[in-house]
Amino acid sequence: MFVTPAYAQSVGAAGGAGDILMSLVPFAFILVIMWVMVIRPQRQRQKAHEELVKNLRRGDIVVAAGGIIAKVSKVVGDAEVEVEIAEGVKIRVVRSTVTEVRAKGEPAKAKPEAANE
């Protein structure tokens, strides 16, 4: 009627190593699915955004954080750009806040060198 403790222990010990391995398989499967569906696409989006920010130049029409649509008037440095949000109104924004480039501008024209100097 009662199961002895010795009998109960011997039944669990028979497949102990295989049971542990089989219990870890679903966790490994979940990690693989998470990597494929979440982590990998996020890294691709991050690389694309870094490339977009790196290639900003004067004349680009951009959308900054908060939905501000502006035209890049000057690239200040590695971290900032100066944008014109209205005629005569220029502000500086951090490059990483640029979320989208709506239209690419013309490249900056080279300064003509003085021929008579």
C-alpha positions in Angstrom: 0.0 0.0 0.0 2.8 2.5 0.8 5.7 3.0 -1.5 9.0 2.7 0.3 11.5 5.6 0.0 14.1 3.2 -1.5 11.8 2.2 -4.3 10.9 5.8 -5.1 14.5 6.8 -5.3 15.5 4.0 -7.6 12.8 4.8 -10.2 13.9 8.5 -10.5 17.6 7.7 -10.8 17.1 5.4 -13.8 16.7 8.2 -16.3 18.3 11.1 -14.4 20.9 12.3 -17.0 18.6 11.9 -20.0 15.8 13.8 -18.2 18.0 16.8 -17.4 19.2 17.0 -21.0 15.6 16.7 -22.3 14.5 19.4 -19.9 17.1 21.8 -21.2 16.2 21.3 -24.9 13.1 23.6 -24.8 15.1 26.4 -23.2 17.8 26.1 -25.9 15.0 26.1 -28.6 13.5 29.3 -27.0 16.8 31.0 -27.0 17.4 30.3 -30.7 13.9 31.5 -31.6 14.5 34.7 -29.5 17.8 35.3 -31.3 16.3 34.9 -34.7 13.2 36.9 -34.1 14.3 39.7 -31.8 18.1 40.2 -31.4 19.3 39.7 -35.0 16.7 42.1 -36.6 17.4 44.7 -33.9 21.1 44.6 -34.6 20.4 45.0 -38.4 18.2 48.0 -37.7 20.9 49.5 -35.4 23.6 49.1 -38.1 21.3 50.6 -40.7 20.6 53.6 -38.4 24.3 54.1 -37.7 25.0 54.1 -41.5 22.2 56.6 -42.1 23.5 58.9 -39.4 27.1 58.6 -40.6 26.1 59.6 -44.1 24.2 62.8 -43.2 25.3 65.8 -45.3 24.2 69.3 -46.0 20.9 69.6 -47.9 19.4 66.4 -46.6 15.8 66.7 -45.4 15.5 64.7 -42.2 13.0 63.7 -39.5 14.4 64.2 -36.0 13.1 62.9 -32.7 9.7 64.4 -31.9 8.7 64.5 -35.6 10.6 67.7 -36.5 11.2 67.8 -40.2 14.2 69.9 -41.1 16.9 70.5 -43.7 20.5 69.9 -42.7 22.3 73.2 -43.1 25.7 72.3 -41.6 27.4 69.2 -40.2 28.9 70.5 -37.0 30.9 67.4 -36.0 30.7 63.7 -35.3 27.9 64.2 -32.8 25.8 67.2 -34.0 24.3 68.7 -37.1 22.7 72.1 -37.6 19.3 71.9 -39.1 16.9 74.6 -40.4 13.4 74.0 -39.2 11.9 77.2 -40.7 13.3 80.0 -42.9 16.1 81.6 -40.9 15.5 79.3 -37.8 18.4 77.0 -37.2 18.9 74.6 -34.3 21.5 72.0 -33.4 20.5 68.4 -32.9 22.4 65.3 -31.9 23.0 63.1 -34.9 21.5 60.0 -33.2 18.1 61.7 -32.9 17.7 61.7 -36.7 15.3 58.9 -37.4 14.8 59.2 -41.2 16.2 60.9 -44.2 13.3 62.0 -46.5 15.4 63.4 -49.3 19.1 63.4 -50.1 20.6 66.8 -50.7 23.2 67.8 -53.3 26.8 67.3 -52.2 28.6 70.4 -51.1 30.2 72.2 -53.9 34.0 72.4 -53.9 35.4 75.9 -53.3 37.0 77.3 -56.4 40.7 77.7 -56.0 42.2 81.1 -56.8 43.9 80.7 -60.1 45.9 84.0 -59.9 47.5 83.4 -56.6 
